[in-house]
């Protein structure tokens, strides 16, 4: 291992800066609490750490369970070379989710509580168990890569025998977990915007996770290819592209049907903040990559596949943020934007993910042993039209979708203030002093006799003290208001005395105010 | 069977004196949080407020649902609906996931954001006083009877009687009778409830049913899923094994035929005949 001090490259520098900011924010979080380190509030209790770090981090695992099922259960052997990177991604995803949870939970040291304190009615309980169990399964699925490197034969044999049961368990847990993250929001039908709230939320979360899993596999294969010259299984990755097309198509059809069924389809085309963000998400993450990947020439092209996968990943992130933040904002009555602390912790976690992935690829047998050759030429002869290569085509199409989505999101942000303001608000009635002065029977001013050495007589104006900013009547006149049990006053009189001239009757005498002895219903229930 | 307690708040009777607010602060030993009680809002240090809305004074406090959403979503059971009515909080269980705050349809649970070891705070319907047979602090001090304490069933009867006696005055509805499956705190009003800040678009059935419909399928899903996946694995694995054996058999026979073309045929390969079904 060479950890000698070298001149840091650009990316290493970026990494160090992110890490530094993240560590500082970590200190702020754990010494100042959630209030000091986040933009969260009573009205908006879940923010970026849940919406991005947890919801998106868990979905990273989707590639792992999809491909391990394909290879080990369906015995489609040719996908074997890319199983390991997906399992590594899944494992890292879950580890980072746990790290994020330690930041987000108010009492992180009690993270183990769901183990012994059960509430099977809670989706969060299911989520907690899925995280714990699937992390264990992933650790076991990942460990052969370590054992191989260390040449430990015995544990390898044991794990090999356990492979199929582990994979089955993993698929079940993962399906439960991906969908349960959607189920988390089933309980807020009156809070989540109808463009996202749906009884099918668990299914939407599951399908989109599969698309993301495949896209991440493609994405990281390319990064490893670029960074470490790992072999690129372009034919296999192109097949994953096909899987993405199918998953996204199913998603799109279900989504449209669901919106139409609930009568919310028209809302998607209104000029509101939510609608624009929704359209941006669909353009970026669903329609765009689906169209790109269904073109064979783009799917089998390095650049085309990479761009499409990137669109899926970005669109997916947008979807999860829309569910957890955009869709919840209007009903919460506040607008939320993550604090820099939340952002820097998130960046740190993502950066750690990249770093750990890089280290693992470098030192463990993750990708198929590379032959020192450059990627083999595509098996199919690509007929290039002279006027249009694949790269410009990808750039044009991908660019259209990306810029389109960006434009939609931007126009959404332009509508943000207006949309959030148009949500029904409660009328808080401000004290109307002018009206109060007219209606109320305010006692006259009191002028105190001038004392010795005083500069002049002091006048107390009752009228100036009906403003709520100042002390009210009870502060000076405790005695008549004893029934309110003001601190420091004599004990409250028995109820039969309230009408007396000493208590309510003092003012409610029929002259100053309505009579306590005649107008019973003014105070008492009829 | 303990009779379930509750509160009946009648907005037509409230004179906005704030005694309930002060009594709540005193009973829970909470600090002053506003210059005037009408300007205060629910927080980790304020469990009930009086608001002037729609020309009336109205209280806001935990509704103590019959089937509380907060208790259903809590992964560790830190919130619990007790038999006498109060939804109480077990501080020592809470992990701080704040799902209760997200899920509560009335936006009641509040968090101690400023603390290192924060807790969820909300009205507990004076559970300790109830246990001692006393009414809640807010009901005890209410000078006009706007907040009335009693058995929930009796309060419902009382509310119905008031609606019958003054049908032209009240909005013909007891808020909390059916909202999200019913609440222990009931409301009467002569102005529409939404003007008082109470949502009237809430579901009639308890919200936990929405997630329970999904959660209850899990055991079946696990069993059926495992068997299905196991079965698929068995089939695909067996098919591969058969193909491999066939290939071996073919190779063996070919080499055998090549090496011993002169010898008579062997007496059939019965050992692998059962594997030869698949083409």
Interface residues (C-beta under 8 A of the other chain):
Chain A: X30 X31 X32 X33 X34 X35 X36 X40 X41 X42 X43 X45 X46 X69 X72 X73 X74 X75 X104 X105 X106 X107 X108 X110 X111 X113 X114 X117 X118 X119 X120 X121 X122 X123 X124 X125 X126 X127 X128 X164 X168 X169 X171 X172 X175 X176 X179 X180 X183 X184 X186 X187 X188 X189 X190 X191 X199 X202 X328 X424 X426 X427 X428 X429 X431 X468 X469 X472 X483 X484 X485 X486 X487 X492 X498 X523 X524 X525 X526
Chain B: X10 X12 X13 X15 X17 X18 X19 X22 X23 X26 X35 X36 X38 X39 X42 X43 X44 X51 X52 X53 X54 X55 X69 X72 X73 X74 X75 X76 X77 X78 X93 X94 X95 X96 X97 X98 X99 X101 X102 X103 X105 X107 X110 X111 X113 X114 X115 X116 X117 X118 X119 X141 X143 X144 X145 X146 X162 X165 X166 X194 X195 X197 X199 X201 X202 X203 X207 X208 X210 X211 X212 X214 X215 X218 X221 X222 X225 X226 X229 X230 X232 X233 X236 X237 X239 X240
